[in-house]
């Protein structure tokens, strides 16, 4: 039987009415459960992000420092002009070139991730960032992200130092180091409780290393005057800092046991100084050798005292990454020494330190993966402000 137009119109209205009734019906129990789960997931995500931004601090850039310097070490070892690593050059370029790109990309990924997290911390937890600036250990790690970017720039396999992009990025990453120098070095000798003997500790070497890394990068670009300026700024303050810490006017008594791995920064600063001076002069001369030997002596003195680090090794924490980059820096200096001084002993030193650097960073990557749940700790000493720092923040408010 055929259907008239009026009947079709009535049937369409009936269907629309049914749809409206279905839409207007109260939600079922399953829909309610889904809404509750979604709300709980959103609350959990916000809590996790908030907790992460509260716990993370500039000290986590130890990881990027280690990865970036390891990338630079491998770039140096795989350099075809390095006669001391001929055994590595037997590997086809199509093999080790992707390895270098992978290492650089992985270091870039970790550095970008940490930089984004710390940028969010600056936006949403700015009071905690001010607290880091007032902390005698935390303030020195504010140099770490800029040092990491400068090293990553130097180890980039596709841009030569003379490139305009390289020079522009150098200014972007080096200027914050100079600004921090003006602030921190000025406090060391002009401001009450912030003078050097009151705040000096092994992490203070990072301020020196920042200048030396910038000086080396500037020397590779051919900016001789800029590199000498940064080198002199870093070395003058290194000498004062070294004497202050060596006489135990401060340092070990103000450093928590958990942070004792940072004592290896004693060997990192002269290693970086030897590399920077070699880039400025164009050869690994007597001054570079003296700094290298000093670094090697300090490193040997520390590894001969394992009991110093016994308490810090009881439970994994991010401070363990301070073992890695000083060894890598010393290995980098040893490659320049072996290239300048031919012989079995320099070659053996280079191979030993390079192998040790690789083993240490592999071990740290494994420990970090296994204990990732406790990587962000509540009892991190860098999160605990001294009494006078808390008062400064309250007065600032």
Buried (B, 14 or more C-beta within 10 A) or exposed (E): EEEEEEEEEEEEEEEEEEEEEEEEEEEEEEEEEEEEEEEEEEEEEEEEEEEEBBBBBBBBBBBBBBBBBBBBBBBBBBBEEBEBBEEBBEEEEEEBEEEBEEBBEBBBEBBEEBBEBBEBBEEEBEEBBBBBBBBBBBBBBBBBBBBBBBBBBBBBEEEEBEEEEBBEBBEEBBEBBBEBBEBBBEBBEEEEEBEBEBBBBBBBBBBBBBBBBBBBBBBBBEBEEBBBBBBEBBBEBBEBBBEBBEEEEBBEEEBBBBBBBBBBBBBBBBBBBBBBBBBBEEEBEEBBBBBBBBBBEBBEEBBEEEEBBEEBBEEBBBBBBBBBBBBBBBBBBBBBBBBBBEEEEBBEBBBEBBEBBBEBBEEBBEBBEEEEEEBBBEEBBBBBBBEEBEEBBEEEE
